């Protein structure tokens, strides 16, 4: 929280024109499904997605399998999303 307060004391971020804070505060089905899939991947893989990339060079197979699984998840996410999340299509009349 301390760093958050220090950052927002500035009128503008250093590398862009304005702060981009999400305005949506509702918890909907896509958010919950995404969080569950993310948590399962993290728990089953045993690695946090960001730092999980660094042990690839350790010579162990587990980080490599994690990277393959994470890459497959990233590439297949749109297909899985279309199967799990039914969105209402608005007609453009």
N, C-alpha and C positions, 0 to 999 in steps of 0.2 A: 504493500500500500504506500510505502514511503516513496518509492520510485514513481508510482502513478501520480502522486501529488506533485512531485518535482517536475514531471513532464508537463502536466496540465497547468502549471503556473505560467508557462509560455503562451503567448497569443497564437503562435504558429509553430508547427513542427519544423525541424531543420531541413528536411529533404523533400517536402511537398508543401502545397499551399494551405491546406487545412487538415485538421484532425478528422478522421473518418470513423465515427462512432456508430455502431449499428443502432437503429431505432426500434427494431422489432424486439419485443419482450415476451411474446407469446411462445409457449412450448407446444409445438405441434408434432404430428406423427413423423414427418421427415427428420426432425431434429432428434427425436427419441430413437428412431431406428438407426440413424447415423451414429449416435452416441453409443448405442449397444454394440454395433458392428465394430466401431473403433475400440471400445473397451475389450471386446472379445479378442480382437487381433493383438492388442497390447498384452493382454493376459496370457493368451496361448503362445505368443511369440516370445514373451519374456523380455522384450526390448521396448523402450520408448521409441517412437518412430524417428525422431530427429537424431538423438545420440545413438540410436540403433544402427546407423550407417557406419559409424567409426570402427566397430569391431570386425568389419568385413575382412580387414587385412590381418587379423589375428591368426588366420590359418585354420580356425575351427569351422565346422560345417553349419552350426546353428545360426550364426549371423547371415550366412549366405542364403540359407533356406528362408530366413525371415525376410530378407530383401526380395527374394523371388515371390514370396507370398504377398508382401506389401505391394510390389509392382503389379502383380496379377489383380489384386484388389482395386488398385487405382485405375487400371485399364478396364476392369469389368464393372466398376461402380455405376456408370450410366445404364448398363443393361439390367443390373440388379435393381436399381432405383425404379426403372420403368415397370418391373415385375411386382415390386413390393408396395410402391406408393402410387395410389390412384389419384390423379389430379383431375379436377373438373376443367373441361375445355370450354372457354367462353366463346360464344359465337360472335363473329364480327359482321354485324348487319349494318 
